[in-house]
């Protein structure tokens, strides 16, 4: 699995919504930041829903998780810290009847 293709698909999905005029991802100290530019004013909750839908679509068929954290906004620019990550697998049974228990493999 190549995360670059997931990131590319994620950006394409965001641009296809026509809510954003520019979408870019910049890494600062190894942490990816998502920069969104919009022509019209858009609510933060709506932006987060669009980001979540684009991430779900980009992750389809891969075992990944997505996390986005709001950082700041200036006029028409909105910044989020986003990351795709592979979930950790359990190595032993803890006895709590978890849905991903090692016993069920």
PLY file of the C-alpha trace (Angstrom):
ply
format ascii 1.0
element vertex 105
property float x
property float y
property float z
element edge 104
property int vertex1
property int vertex2
end_header
0.00 0.00 0.00
1.41 3.36 -1.01
0.26 6.32 1.08
1.16 8.75 -1.70
-1.64 7.38 -3.87
-4.04 7.72 -0.93
-2.98 11.34 -0.43
-3.36 12.06 -4.17
-6.84 10.54 -4.20
-7.72 12.54 -1.08
-6.68 15.84 -2.72
-8.56 14.97 -5.93
-11.69 14.21 -3.90
-11.43 17.56 -2.12
-10.99 19.47 -5.37
-13.93 17.69 -6.97
-16.34 19.10 -4.38
-16.05 22.59 -5.98
-16.12 24.17 -2.50
-12.38 24.80 -2.57
-10.39 26.67 -5.18
-7.03 25.41 -3.97
-5.99 22.40 -1.93
-2.40 21.70 -0.93
-0.55 19.51 1.53
2.67 20.70 3.13
4.85 18.77 5.54
6.35 20.71 8.42
8.66 18.74 10.73
7.29 15.55 9.20
3.65 16.42 10.00
1.31 16.91 7.01
-0.81 20.07 7.02
-3.80 20.51 4.72
-4.32 24.03 3.33
-7.78 24.74 1.89
-8.68 27.94 0.08
-12.31 28.81 -0.62
-13.93 31.68 -2.52
-17.01 31.87 -0.33
-17.35 31.68 3.41
-17.90 28.14 4.58
-18.62 26.87 8.06
-16.03 24.81 9.90
-18.45 21.93 10.49
-19.21 21.70 6.76
-15.49 21.72 5.93
-14.86 18.89 8.38
-17.67 16.83 6.84
-16.23 17.35 3.36
-12.74 16.36 4.58
-14.12 13.24 6.27
-16.03 12.14 3.15
-12.98 12.70 0.94
-10.80 10.69 3.34
-13.26 7.79 3.51
-13.40 7.66 -0.27
-9.59 7.75 -0.56
-9.14 4.99 2.05
-11.63 2.60 0.43
-10.07 -0.84 0.05
-7.19 -0.12 2.45
-6.90 -0.73 6.18
-6.22 2.84 7.24
-7.46 5.31 9.79
-7.74 9.06 9.27
-7.31 11.89 11.74
-7.76 15.61 11.15
-7.30 18.40 13.69
-8.27 22.01 13.10
-5.30 24.37 13.34
-6.33 27.87 12.20
-8.12 29.95 9.61
-7.44 33.32 7.99
-10.01 34.96 5.72
-10.50 32.28 3.03
-7.66 29.94 4.13
-8.33 27.02 6.47
-5.55 24.82 7.88
-5.90 21.29 9.27
-3.33 18.81 10.53
-4.22 15.54 8.81
-2.77 12.07 8.74
-3.52 8.62 7.45
-2.17 5.83 9.60
-2.19 2.05 9.75
-3.95 0.71 12.85
-1.88 -1.24 15.33
-2.76 -4.90 15.74
-3.19 -6.56 19.10
-0.61 -9.18 19.99
-2.44 -10.87 22.90
-5.93 -11.33 24.35
-6.69 -8.86 27.14
-9.92 -10.62 28.17
-12.22 -7.66 27.43
-14.05 -9.39 24.52
-12.77 -6.84 21.97
-14.13 -7.01 18.40
-10.59 -7.34 16.99
-9.38 -9.97 19.45
-6.43 -12.14 18.49
-8.54 -15.23 19.32
-10.86 -14.61 16.36
-8.10 -14.99 13.72
0 1
1 2
2 3
3 4
4 5
5 6
6 7
7 8
8 9
9 10
10 11
11 12
12 13
13 14
14 15
15 16
16 17
17 18
18 19
19 20
20 21
21 22
22 23
23 24
24 25
25 26
26 27
27 28
28 29
29 30
30 31
31 32
32 33
33 34
34 35
35 36
36 37
37 38
38 39
39 40
40 41
41 42
42 43
43 44
44 45
45 46
46 47
47 48
48 49
49 50
50 51
51 52
52 53
53 54
54 55
55 56
56 57
57 58
58 59
59 60
60 61
61 62
62 63
63 64
64 65
65 66
66 67
67 68
68 69
69 70
70 71
71 72
72 73
73 74
74 75
75 76
76 77
77 78
78 79
79 80
80 81
81 82
82 83
83 84
84 85
85 86
86 87
87 88
88 89
89 90
90 91
91 92
92 93
93 94
94 95
95 96
96 97
97 98
98 99
99 100
100 101
101 102
102 103
103 104
